[in-house]
């Protein structure tokens, strides 16, 4: 659902703090993986600068979303745990919440688009969630469906990015980036982050502000879903033409989040938009040089580093591969694109 209320947007306040991220980190101990910060000399040579890649595709459920899902689940009250949770997602938040709920013994209902990759739908069901499909191509609104089912069934709604605990959980990725960058001798860099609603981008930006202030975050989006970039320029949460199409299903959102946008607006440099073809080529590059599988939406940050060098000022770039839940057909498409 597009916000459509610009005066309200101008008054949005930051609802997530650095302390929230520290608290989330404590709750995530023993649950999440500390994903590696990878580097390839051959990739650096091809890019003409140093590139470090935070491989969140190696997180549980194949994406950073498990951080936010676990953060939210571990903050439920007893009544909320007993009632169960509901979430909507094209796939990665779905899997993250489903698995976090399964581990905690909490029932989960997940609303997913009927054109989501089959792999993501099947994995979400395999984690024990009740999957409800909706007609995204036909214009059905997942937010309306989610709120309606939450009200009818008494379920706690865990939004994919407009949830304080979710953003705090995603911010733990930024804590790791700061520590790993220091170990790699990096004090100054640009951090490119795959961006949909902005939960990961805003969480990482808050973490780096405190722990690595010389590492500046830039959101990266598909060119048909550049609502965050346009919002950065206007100062309001702009909307995307939902009739547009992108292969980057994980990050096709209608507008920046109400909670994430004020943080992005304050802390992030203007973002970069990439084409679907560039995302596919970045997937192939990640497989070739880093030996990891990225999905299209999870590869856009690396695509920006590889194909939009003129929009990057630093000699060192940190790219987040945010997810790796690509089906075999998409992987083959990526290999053919390169």
matplotlib code that plots the C-alpha trace (Angstrom):
import matplotlib.pyplot as plt

x = [0.0, 1.4, 1.5, 0.1, 0.4, 3.4, 2.8, 2.7, 5.9, 7.7, 6.9, 8.1, 10.5, 13.1, 11.6, 14.7, 17.8, 21.3, 20.5, 17.6, 20.2, 22.5, 19.5, 18.6, 22.2, 22.0, 18.7, 20.1, 23.1, 23.1, 20.4, 22.0, 25.2, 28.0, 28.3, 31.7, 33.0, 34.5, 37.2, 38.7, 41.8, 40.5, 37.2, 39.1, 41.2, 38.1, 36.3, 39.3, 38.9, 38.7, 35.4, 34.4, 31.2, 29.0, 27.5, 24.1, 23.1, 24.9, 22.5, 19.9, 17.0, 19.3, 19.0, 19.4, 15.6, 16.2, 17.8, 14.7, 12.3, 14.2, 14.5, 10.7, 9.8, 12.1, 10.2, 6.7, 4.6, 3.2, -0.2, 1.3, 3.2, 0.1, -2.0, 0.6, 2.1, 1.3, 3.6, 3.5, 6.5, 7.5, 9.7, 12.7, 10.9, 8.4, 11.1, 12.9, 9.7, 8.5, 11.8, 12.1, 8.6, 9.2, 12.2, 10.2, 7.2, 5.0, 2.3, 2.9, 0.7, 2.5, 0.9, 2.8, 2.2, 1.0, 3.9, 6.6, 9.4, 8.2, 11.4, 10.5, 6.9, 7.9, 10.6, 8.2, 5.8, 8.6, 9.4, 5.9, 4.0, 0.5, 1.0, -1.9, -1.4, -2.7, -2.9, -0.1, -0.4, -4.1, -3.6, -4.5, -2.9, -0.9, -1.0, -4.8, -5.0, -2.4, -4.2, -7.6, -6.4, -4.4, -7.6, -9.8, -7.5, -5.9, -2.4, 0.6, 1.6, 5.3, 5.8, 8.9, 10.4, 8.0, 8.6, 11.0, 12.3, 12.7, 14.9, 16.9, 17.5, 18.7, 21.0, 23.0, 24.4, 25.9, 27.5, 29.3, 30.3, 31.9, 33.9, 34.9, 35.9, 38.3, 39.8, 40.3, 42.0, 39.1, 38.4, 36.7, 34.4, 31.0, 28.6, 26.1, 23.0, 20.2, 17.1, 13.4, 11.5, 14.7, 14.8, 18.3, 19.6, 18.4, 19.5, 23.0, 23.2, 22.4, 25.1, 27.8, 27.0, 28.2, 30.8, 32.3, 31.3, 33.6, 31.6, 28.7, 25.7, 24.1, 20.8, 20.7, 17.4, 16.1, 15.6, 11.8, 11.6, 13.7, 11.2, 13.8, 16.2, 13.3, 12.2, 15.7, 15.6, 12.1, 12.1, 8.9, 8.1, 7.5, 5.5, 6.4, 4.3, 3.2, 2.6, 6.4, 8.2, 11.6, 13.3, 14.5, 11.3, 12.9, 13.1, 10.1, 8.2, 5.7, 7.5, 10.1, 9.0, 7.5, 10.0, 13.0, 12.8, 13.7, 16.8, 17.8, 17.1, 19.4, 22.3, 22.4, 24.0, 21.8, 21.3, 22.0, 19.5, 20.6, 19.0, 17.8, 20.5, 23.1, 21.7, 21.9, 25.5, 26.4, 25.0, 27.3, 30.3, 29.5, 29.5, 32.7, 34.9, 33.3, 31.7, 28.4, 24.8, 22.9, 19.4, 18.7, 17.5, 20.4, 22.9, 22.0, 24.5, 27.3, 25.9, 26.2, 29.8, 30.6, 28.6, 28.1, 31.6, 31.1, 28.5, 31.0, 33.6, 35.5, 38.4, 36.9, 33.3, 31.4, 28.6, 25.9, 24.6, 21.3, 19.9, 20.6, 17.2, 17.4, 15.8, 17.8, 16.2, 17.2, 20.7, 21.0, 19.6, 22.4, 25.1, 23.8, 23.7, 27.4]
y = [0.0, 3.3, 5.9, 8.8, 11.3, 13.5, 15.9, 12.9, 11.5, 14.8, 14.4, 10.7, 10.1, 7.5, 4.6, 2.3, 3.1, 1.7, 0.2, -1.7, -3.4, -4.2, -5.8, -7.8, -9.0, -10.5, -12.3, -13.6, -15.3, -19.0, -18.6, -16.7, -17.3, -14.7, -14.6, -14.1, -10.9, -12.4, -11.0, -12.2, -10.8, -11.5, -9.8, -6.7, -6.7, -6.9, -4.1, -1.9, -1.4, -3.4, -5.2, -6.9, -9.0, -9.7, -13.1, -13.0, -15.7, -18.0, -17.1, -19.6, -19.7, -18.2, -14.5, -11.8, -12.0, -14.7, -12.1, -9.9, -12.8, -14.2, -10.7, -10.3, -13.8, -13.6, -10.5, -11.9, -11.9, -15.2, -14.3, -13.5, -16.7, -18.7, -16.9, -17.3, -14.9, -13.8, -12.2, -11.2, -11.6, -12.6, -15.3, -14.4, -12.7, -15.6, -18.2, -16.2, -15.8, -19.3, -20.9, -18.6, -19.4, -23.2, -23.1, -21.2, -23.5, -20.7, -21.2, -19.1, -18.0, -16.5, -14.5, -14.9, -13.8, -16.5, -15.6, -15.9, -18.3, -21.9, -22.6, -19.9, -21.1, -24.7, -23.8, -21.7, -24.6, -27.0, -24.8, -25.6, -22.4, -22.2, -20.4, -18.2, -17.1, -13.9, -12.5, -9.9, -9.6, -9.1, -6.1, -7.7, -5.8, -8.0, -5.4, -5.3, -9.1, -9.4, -6.9, -8.5, -12.0, -10.7, -9.1, -12.1, -14.7, -12.6, -13.1, -10.9, -9.2, -9.2, -6.8, -7.3, -3.9, -1.7, -3.5, -2.1, -5.5, -6.6, -3.6, -4.1, -7.7, -6.7, -4.1, -6.9, -7.5, -4.0, -4.8, -7.7, -5.6, -3.0, -5.6, -7.5, -4.4, -3.4, -6.9, -6.4, -3.1, -1.0, 2.3, 4.1, 2.7, 2.8, 0.0, -0.9, -2.6, -4.3, -2.3, -3.0, -1.5, -0.4, -2.6, -4.0, -0.6, 1.4, -1.2, -1.4, 2.4, 2.7, 0.2, 1.7, 5.2, 4.1, 1.6, 2.7, 6.3, 6.5, 3.7, 5.3, 3.3, 3.5, 1.7, -0.2, -1.0, -2.4, 0.3, -0.2, -0.1, 2.9, 4.3, 4.7, 6.7, 9.0, 9.4, 10.4, 13.2, 14.4, 14.0, 12.0, 8.3, 8.0, 5.2, 2.7, 1.9, -1.6, -2.6, -2.6, -5.9, -6.9, -10.3, -9.0, -10.3, -10.0, -6.2, -5.1, -3.0, -0.2, 2.4, 2.8, 1.8, 4.3, 3.3, 2.8, 5.9, 8.5, 6.6, 6.2, 9.9, 10.9, 8.5, 7.2, 8.6, 8.7, 5.2, 3.4, 1.6, -1.4, -3.3, -6.9, -7.9, -6.4, -8.3, -11.5, -10.8, -10.0, -13.4, -15.1, -13.1, -14.1, -17.7, -17.4, -15.5, -16.0, -19.5, -18.3, -18.3, -15.0, -14.5, -11.5, -9.1, -10.2, -9.4, -5.8, -4.3, -6.3, -5.2, -1.6, -2.0, -3.8, -1.8, 1.7, 2.5, 6.2, 6.5, 5.2, 7.5, 5.2, 2.9, 0.2, -1.0, -3.4, -5.1, -7.1, -10.2, -10.2, -13.5, -16.6, -18.3, -18.6, -21.5, -23.5, -21.8, -18.4, -19.6, -20.9, -17.6, -15.8, -18.0, -17.4, -13.7, -13.5]
z = [0.0, -1.0, 1.8, -0.2, 2.7, 2.2, 5.1, 7.5, 6.0, 6.7, 10.4, 10.8, 13.7, 14.1, 16.1, 16.3, 18.3, 18.4, 21.8, 20.2, 17.9, 20.8, 22.7, 19.6, 19.2, 22.7, 21.9, 18.6, 20.3, 19.5, 16.8, 13.9, 11.9, 11.9, 8.1, 6.5, 4.8, 1.7, -0.6, -4.0, -5.4, -8.9, -8.2, -7.0, -10.1, -12.3, -10.4, -10.2, -6.4, -3.2, -2.8, 0.4, 0.3, 3.3, 2.5, 4.1, 1.6, 4.1, 6.9, 8.1, 5.6, 3.0, 3.8, 6.4, 7.1, 9.7, 11.9, 11.9, 12.2, 15.2, 16.8, 16.6, 17.7, 20.8, 21.9, 21.9, 25.0, 26.3, 24.9, 21.5, 21.4, 22.3, 19.6, 16.8, 14.3, 10.8, 8.2, 4.5, 2.2, -1.3, 0.3, 2.4, 5.3, 5.0, 5.5, 8.2, 10.3, 9.6, 10.8, 13.8, 14.8, 14.3, 16.5, 19.2, 19.0, 17.7, 15.0, 11.9, 9.0, 6.0, 3.2, -0.1, -3.7, -6.1, -8.4, -5.8, -6.7, -6.1, -4.1, -1.5, -1.2, -0.7, 1.8, 3.8, 4.0, 4.9, 8.0, 9.2, 8.3, 6.9, 3.6, 2.2, -1.4, -2.8, -6.4, -6.6, -10.4, -10.1, -7.7, -4.3, -1.4, 1.0, 3.8, 3.8, 3.7, 6.5, 8.8, 8.1, 9.0, 12.0, 13.3, 12.6, 14.0, 16.8, 15.4, 15.9, 12.6, 11.9, 9.0, 6.8, 7.5, 9.4, 12.7, 15.3, 16.4, 12.8, 12.0, 15.2, 14.2, 10.7, 12.3, 13.9, 10.4, 10.6, 13.9, 12.2, 9.2, 11.4, 13.3, 10.2, 8.3, 11.1, 11.0, 7.3, 7.8, 6.5, 8.1, 5.3, 2.6, 1.0, 2.1, -0.7, 0.7, -1.3, -0.5, -0.7, 2.2, 3.9, 7.1, 6.4, 5.0, 8.0, 10.6, 9.1, 8.8, 12.6, 13.5, 11.3, 12.6, 16.0, 15.2, 11.8, 11.0, 8.0, 6.3, 4.5, 3.4, 0.0, -0.8, -4.1, -5.9, -9.1, -11.7, -11.9, -8.1, -7.1, -4.7, -2.0, -4.2, -5.3, -1.7, -0.7, -3.3, -2.5, 1.3, 1.2, 0.8, -2.9, -4.5, -7.2, -10.2, -9.1, -12.8, -13.3, -13.3, -11.9, -11.5, -8.1, -6.4, -2.9, -3.0, -5.0, -2.5, -3.1, -1.0, 1.8, 5.2, 7.7, 10.3, 8.0, 5.8, 8.5, 9.3, 5.6, 5.0, 7.8, 7.4, 3.8, 0.7, -2.4, -3.7, -7.0, -9.3, -11.4, -14.2, -14.0, -16.5, -14.2, -11.2, -13.2, -14.2, -10.6, -9.6, -12.1, -10.8, -7.2, -8.2, -10.2, -7.8, -4.3, -4.8, -3.3, -4.8, -4.7, -5.8, -8.1, -5.4, -3.2, -5.9, -6.7, -4.4, -6.0, -9.4, -8.4, -7.5, -10.7, -13.3, -11.7, -10.6, -11.6, -8.7, -6.1, -4.6, -2.2, -3.2, -1.0, -1.2, 1.1, -0.7, 1.1, -0.7, 1.1, 0.0, -2.0, -2.5, -6.3, -8.1, -10.6, -13.6, -12.3, -11.6, -15.2, -16.5, -14.6, -15.9, -19.5, -18.9, -18.2]

ax = plt.figure().add_subplot(projection="3d")
ax.plot(x, y, z, "-o")
ax.set_aspect("equal")
plt.show()
